[in-house]
Amino acid sequence: MTTFVDRVELHVAAGNGGHGCASVHREKFKPLGGPDGGNGGRGGDVILTVDQSVTTLLDYHHSPHRKATNGKPGEGGNRSGKDGQDLVLPVPDGTVVLDGAGNVLADLVGHGTSYVAAQGGRGGLGNAALASARRKAPGFALLGEPGDLQDIHLELKTVADVALVGYPSAGKSSLISVLSAAKPKIADYPFTTLVPNLGVVNAGSTVYTVADVPGLIPGASQGKGLGLEFLRHVERCSVLVHVLDTATLESERDPLSDLDVIEAELSEYGGLDRRPRIVVLNKIDVPDGKDLAEMVRPDLEARGYRVFEVSAVAHTGLRELSFALAELVANARAARPKEEATRIVIRPKAVDDAGFTVTREEDVFRVRGEKPERWVRQTDFNNDEAVGYLADRLNRLGVEERLMKAGARHGDGVAIGPEDNAVVFDWEPSMSAGAEMLGRRGEDHRFEEPRPAAQRRRDREAERDDAQQEFDGFEPF
């Protein structure tokens, strides 16, 4: 059974926004008291958050489909719908979020770091919010927007200061078990370690973490063995430690050839050339191992490596190694650039930027832009008044003028949105819906209160006009 997973594909869906409500207030002796439809609630977001208590992506391996809750629709009496609840997904420290093409969307390092993987849809406005001086009684409401749907990949890269690398059974697990309080599985057969192990080491005033990377073999960078699956866990480490076996039973192997093979794999993987390195000659408690370590040490030092002879079993040479690693880690931390507070950059749109484009294609004129596409998604096309409201909004935005400049004529096809999900209609300049025949769009004359004084004034003015016309037409004898 799989107990450690460091790469998964996750399908996330944010919540849909709730629909707005079209309602008219009614009470005794006042059957038409004005619009009182509430707004729909916002859909919930899907948020990835770093949690130190999580060490694997196993949960998402078994349940890759995650969805936030939808917003509730609005109700009459100016009652807005409830917002959908955000779905917070805990991920291990060092998780990288990528899209389907392999582009990095977020690098989540540090407890509490979060990333919104899918944005919830906004709720639709009710007819109470759409009412205005011109539109006193809207007979429609806006629909809620659908939430985002995303297919993302999560990759875990272990966050550690020191990485122990080497052949299987070189003693890496034994070494980390005596340097720290980590208790990895230890046995005398290859590929005992199937998952990276982390340990915390205290060396004087310096505290650092050590990662035991599963054994590498020739061809690991091309996917042979376990290397390709776990080489990514070396990327974040500041110091690399080559653990070389001086008591191997394989006649074709020796510490120098093992070092060359591992270095070749690290170089093939890329991005690790500038990391400081230390060589550890392990298992010197074995007589032949001690002799071999003394033989190869001059050659290793001639290559520029700092060499330490240790025995994880006899606890020999561990203190010197621990403080040497602490020194390298401290130097690496001091060399890092200081993290500055994130600056908030405000980039206002240009004054002449309408926020949309109109392009002429083979059979249609395509309109792309955040506002037009959102307005189309929120329109109930079964309601003539809502369609007329959409036409007004597009006209005020300048879509109709831009279409005319692009050469659109009466009856031409106009598509708003992307090719795979667009709304197509025949363009009619200054389009109107049948509901406007009753008056200006959204108005209801039943709500217009009588004004007796104004009517009497108009009647007197009409009488004076009639009298003046009679006087002008009088001919004296």
Disulfide bonds with the S-S distance in Angstrom:
none
